[in-house]
């Protein structure tokens, strides 16, 4: 039997949003994955690293997966940062068995680590990469390996609720601007790849949960505030099938130049 709008919305509003485990969406929403396989590739790099840092780790789920891929090898020094208190507790419990220290640190604050502490810095979907800080904590010859959210990601859904966005907003997270920021901080961008990936939302519960979990998509989202648009979208899905959007992703591999040996 088909479930009502009220039942689906109530379910989407009740699901916990802590961490970056998206398994609840199975059968409710789908998203293509980039061909480069970020978590798998991160595991390969962790297996070769001596000291590694994961920025904005969320609940630690992606780093946990990557470390399991790297096993039995793993960095001697391993740390992660996270700014949201519920995720700090979740990540600490998940990553402690790997020997990782999770540090509570606001996303916009300077990194609480000494200069040249890490030969590998990772990040999956940072809010905004702080290139000078990333360059500062990398050792000479060290690598920043990350997957960023690209411009206008899932904007079909964003604009369904917020209306058309300006070109300035749509152009945020432009990969060439991010390249320029990395280079200005003294990093050499070795690889920059982009992907546009299909997303499908099969019911309104998935939409509600997604917008509650990924809070920057529709700032201030609540069911009450957007009930009219939610109800309209529910009807569209019931008649026409899944709501389709497209995420954008970009893979960054940047290196801090090694210190040139002094000429005798």
N, C-alpha and C positions, 0 to 999 in steps of 0.2 A: 504494500500500500504506500502511495506517495505521502511523504511527510509534509506538514504544513510549513508555511513561512515562519510562523512563530516558533515551532519546534526546532527548525534548523538554525534560526538565529540564536535561540537560547543555547543550543549545543555549541555553536561557534564562539559564543560569548563566555562559556564556562570552561573551555579548555585552557590549562595553564600555559603561559607564554614564556617561561624561563628557559634558558638554554637555546641551542641551535639545532635541536633534534626535530626534524621535519617529518618523522615517520607517521605522525597522525594524519597527514595529508594523503596517505596511501588510499587509492580508490576515490579520493575527493578532488585532488588537483595534481597536475603533473607539470614538470619543467624539464626540458632538454638539458643535458649537461655538455659543457665544452669538450671538444675532442682531446684537449691536452691533459685531462684528468688531474686536476690540481692536487687533491689529497694523496693520490698514489705517487705523484712526482715529488711531493713534499716528503713522503716517507723515504724515497730514494736519497734525497738530499740530507735528511736527518741521519741516515745510516753512515754518512761520511763526515758529519759535523762534530766538532769538539765542544763547542758552546753555542747553544741556539736559544732564540727568543721568539715567542709567538705573540704578536700584538693583537689586542682586542679579541681574545680567544673565545668569547661567548661562554657557553657552558663547557668548553674544552672538547667537544665531540669530534671536531675535525682533526685537532692535534692528536687526540687519543687514537683515532683511526690511522693517522700517518705514522705514529710511533709503533703501533702494532705491525704496520707494514715494514718498518725499519728493523724490528726485532730479529735477532738478539742484539744487534748494534743499536746504540743510542748515544747522544751527546753526554759527556761527563758533566757539563753544566747545562741545565735546562730550566727556563723560566717562561712565564706567560703573564700578560697583563689583561685586566678586565675592569671596566668602569661601573658595571651595574651590580650592586651587592648580591641579589639572588644568584646571579651567574657566577660570582666569585666563589660562593659556597659550593655550587654545583661543580665548577671546574676544579676546585681544590680536591674534592672527593674523587673525581674521575682521574685526575692527572697525578695525584700523589703516588700511586703505585709505580709510576714511571720515573719517580724521582724528581718531578717538576715542582717548582715553587710558583704559586700563583700570587701575583701582587695586585692589590686593589689600587688602581690608578685611573683617574679621569682621562677620557679619550683626548682631551684638549690640553692636558698638562705635560710638561717636560717629562721624558722618561726617567724613572728613578734608578738609573744604572750608570756606571762609570763609563768614561770614554773608551772606545775600542774594546768592549767586553765580549762581543759575539762575532763568530765567523759566519753565522747564518741568522738572518731575521726573516720570519715568516709572517704573513697576515692574509686572512681570507675575509674579504669584504670590509676593510676598514672604513670608518665613517669618512675620514679625510686623512690621507697619508701625510705625516709630518716629516717631510724629506730631510730638513736639517737635523732633526733628532735621530732619524734612521741612520743617516750618514755618520753622526757622532758616535753612536754605540757600536757600529760595525768596525771590525778590525780591518786594517789594510789588506786588500785582497778578498774581503768578505763579501757575501752575496745577500741581496734582498730578493726574496722569491715570494710573490703574492698574486692573488686573484682579486681584482677590484671590480666593483659594480661600475658599469659604463653609463654613458649619457642616455637619458630618457628611458631608463629601464622600467618596464611594466607600466609605461605611461598611458596605455589604453585604459588600464584600470584607474590610475591616478586621475586622468582627465574625465573619466566617467563620473567621478565624485566631485572634483574640483573645477571642472571646466577647462577650456584650452589654456595652456601655460605659455608663457613668453618664450621667445627663442633663447633668451639668456638662461632661463631655468632649464629648458630642454637641453641646452648645451653644456650644462654643468657636468663635471667628471669627464670632460673631453680628454681622450688619451694623449693627444699631442700637448695639451696644456700640462698634463701630469708628467709627460716626458721632460718638458721644459723645466718643471719644478725639480725633478730628480737631478737633472744635469746642473741646474743652478746650485744645488747643494753639493756638487762635486762627485756625483755618481755617474757611472757609465751605463747607459741602458743597452744591455746586450740583446734583449728580446722583448718585443711588445706585440702581442697578438690580441685580436678582438673577435667576438662572436655575438650573433643575434640568435636567441633561442626561444622556441615556442613554449608558451605556458597555457594551460587549460584549467579553468575552474569549473568543476562539475556540479557544484551546488552552492547555495548562498552561505552555508555554514563555513565552507572553505574560504570564501571571500572575507567573512567576518574575522575568522581566526587569523588569516594572513595580515589583514590591516591592523589587528591588535598586536601582532607579533613584530611586524616590520613597521615600526611606528613612524618612521620618517616618510613613508609613502603618502599618507593622508594625515598630516599633523592634527592632533586633537580628535582623532576619530573616536566616535562612540556610536553604538547602535541607535540610541535615541536621537542624536544629532542628524544622522543620515538615514533614518528609517524610510523615508519616502524613496530615496534612490535605491536603497537595498531592496525594497519591495518591488520596484520596477525591474531591477536586475534579476531578481528571483523569477519574475514572470517571463523575462526574456530567455533565461536558461531553460525554463520548463517548456517553452515553445520551440526554441531554436537550437538547443543543445549547449555545450560548454561555452563559457565566455573565454575568448582567446586574447592573450596579450603576448608581449615579447620582452624577455629580459635581455640585457646587454652585459657582457662580461669582458674583462681584459686581463691578460696574463702579463705580469711585469717580472722581468729578470734584470736586476741592476747590480752592478759591482762597484765596490769602493776600490779605487786604484791602489795597487801595492806601492809602498814607499820605495822610491828609487834608491838603489845603493849609492852611497857617496863615492865619488871618484877620488881615488887616492892621489 
